[in-house]
Structure formats: structure tokens, C-alpha cells
Amino acid sequence: MIKQTAGRDSLGEFAPEFAHLNDDILFGEVWNREGLSLKMRSILTLSALVGKGLIDSSFQHHLMNAKKNGVTRVELAEILTHLAFYAGWPNAWAAFRMAVEVYKDDDGKDGGLFGLGAPNDAYARYFTGHSYLKLLTDPKATIPLSNVTFEPGCRNYWHIHHAAKGGGQILLCTDGRGWYQEWGREAQALRPGDVVYIPAGVRHWHGAARDRWFSHVAFEAPGEGCSAEWLEPVSDEEYAKL
């Protein structure tokens, strides 16, 4: 539910009726009406402001609200790109400059190319920090695919993919910045477009950089007798050296 006090804070004494209409009617009633989600109302409001070329402090406020109401960075970029053809290229450029500032700390927070998914509760005990999982295929498929998103600083524990024959894991990096490390080797920085093949029997871990979200698609290479062995966490001291 939206609650607003900006009108009274700024104009309560000078224009109390306008403050009432702004806080109680526009935000108190219109924004809270049923029929449209807060996310959709944010998108409509941003579209109207861009169309009028009103890229000011009020637009920044509505950008922050849109982010809070669930409009992702990827969605906003597509919205502004679409609006550029209808509302004018200069208006879109101005909106993009402000959007980059508002969303600058959230690169990859929306899960990147395939979306965020749900909290990775089933494997949370094997992660330092929070991760998210979005299944891309049926879990019973021959080669199940999942998009895994790590919050900044999140990484999984050291682990090994075992197999009697074949096996291992493949990571397709799609968004943000992360790390992959094999036991006894230097850590490898990961960026969108990188591919990591992890042979069976190799002790390793992977996760996000300390200041960036990170997403990759993970799938098990076909094999026989496949299983995963989870080991100890990557210590804060080890991680801090990266």
C-alpha cells in the first residue's frame, strides 16, 4: 500500500489543499485502487512522464518507486527503448541517464537473461549468502537446466561432482560478475559469455564477486552414477583475497 507525505512535507502550510489532493487522493486512493498492480502503475507513470519530457526530481522519485515495485533493470531498459520511438529520442536518452543512476547497484539483481526465480532454499545449507534458482527445463529431463543467481558475496561450498562414467558440470555465465576456483589453482573471474566445464572428480566452488550479482545456467553433463559431495565452506579469509 502506498503512503505519501511529500505534499504536506513540502506544501503543507503554503497549499494545504494541494498537499491533501497529492497525498490522500492521488497516492492514497488512486495508486491503491484495485485493478492494476503497483508495478503496472509505475510503468504507466514513467511512460507518461517520459512522453511529456518531465525528466526531473519527480521522475527520479517514480524511478525509485518503480524499482521498489518490481520493475527490473532489463524491463526498464526495454520500456525506455520502446518509448524512444513514440516519446522522442532525447526524452529517452534523458530518462536512461537517470535510470542508470537509480539502478547502478542492481546490475544482475533480476537474474539476468533468464530471470531470478525463487530462493534456493533446498540447497541453502551449502551456500554462504543468498542464492536464487529458476528451473529452465523439467527437473526429470535428460539434461536439466537451471539458472542460478548469487547475491553479492554469495558463493557455494567446495564440492565435487562424482560419476562412474562421464559426468561433471557445465556453467554458462549470463549476467554480472563472479568467480570459479578449482582446488589448488588460482580463482578465475567470470563474466557474461564465459563457459566453464568442470570434470567429474574436481573439487571446486563458484559464486558472485563481493560487489556484484552473478547468474549462470548450470547443467550436469551426462554420465553414469552421478552424485554431488558437498564439503566445507569457502572461508571469508580465502574469499577476501580475490
TAPE-V222989 format. One record per backbone hydrogen bond with DSSP energy under -0.5 kcal/mol. CO is the residue of the C=O (numbers start at 1). NH is the residue of the N-H. If there is no record, write none. Layout:
BEGIN
CO,NH ; CO,NH
END
This chain:
BEGIN
5,9 ; 6,10 ; 7,11 ; 8,12 ; 11,15 ; 15,19 ; 16,20 ; 17,21 ; 18,22 ; 19,23 ; 20,24 ; 20,25 ; 21,25 ; 21,26 ; 22,27 ; 23,28 ; 25,29 ; 25,30 ; 26,31 ; 30,33 ; 33,36 ; 37,41 ; 38,42 ; 39,43 ; 40,44 ; 41,45 ; 42,46 ; 43,47 ; 44,48 ; 45,49 ; 46,50 ; 47,51 ; 48,52 ; 49,53 ; 49,54 ; 50,53 ; 53,55 ; 54,56 ; 56,60 ; 57,61 ; 58,62 ; 59,63 ; 60,64 ; 61,65 ; 62,66 ; 63,67 ; 64,68 ; 65,69 ; 66,71 ; 67,70 ; 70,72 ; 72,76 ; 73,77 ; 74,78 ; 75,79 ; 76,80 ; 77,81 ; 78,82 ; 79,83 ; 80,84 ; 81,85 ; 82,85 ; 83,86 ; 83,87 ; 83,88 ; 84,88 ; 88,92 ; 89,93 ; 90,94 ; 91,95 ; 92,96 ; 93,97 ; 94,98 ; 95,99 ; 96,100 ; 97,101 ; 98,102 ; 99,103 ; 101,104 ; 103,106 ; 104,107 ; 106,109 ; 107,213 ; 108,111 ; 110,116 ; 111,114 ; 112,115 ; 118,133 ; 119,121 ; 120,123 ; 121,124 ; 123,126 ; 124,127 ; 126,157 ; 127,129 ; 128,155 ; 130,151 ; 131,120 ; 132,149 ; 133,118 ; 134,147 ; 138,141 ; 141,144 ; 144,220 ; 145,136 ; 145,137 ; 146,148 ; 146,218 ; 147,134 ; 148,216 ; 149,132 ; 150,214 ; 151,154 ; 154,208 ; 155,128 ; 158,231 ; 159,204 ; 160,162 ; 160,229 ; 161,201 ; 162,227 ; 165,224 ; 168,221 ; 169,198 ; 170,219 ; 171,173 ; 171,196 ; 172,217 ; 173,193 ; 175,215 ; 176,192 ; 177,209 ; 178,190 ; 179,207 ; 180,188 ; 181,205 ; 182,185 ; 188,180 ; 190,178 ; 191,194 ; 194,173 ; 196,171 ; 196,198 ; 197,199 ; 198,169 ; 199,202 ; 201,203 ; 203,183 ; 204,159 ; 205,181 ; 206,156 ; 207,179 ; 209,153 ; 209,212 ; 213,177 ; 214,150 ; 215,174 ; 215,175 ; 216,148 ; 216,218 ; 217,172 ; 218,146 ; 219,170 ; 222,167 ; 224,164 ; 224,165 ; 227,162 ; 228,230 ; 229,160 ; 232,158 ; 233,235 ; 235,239 ; 236,240 ; 237,241 ; 238,241 ; 239,242
END
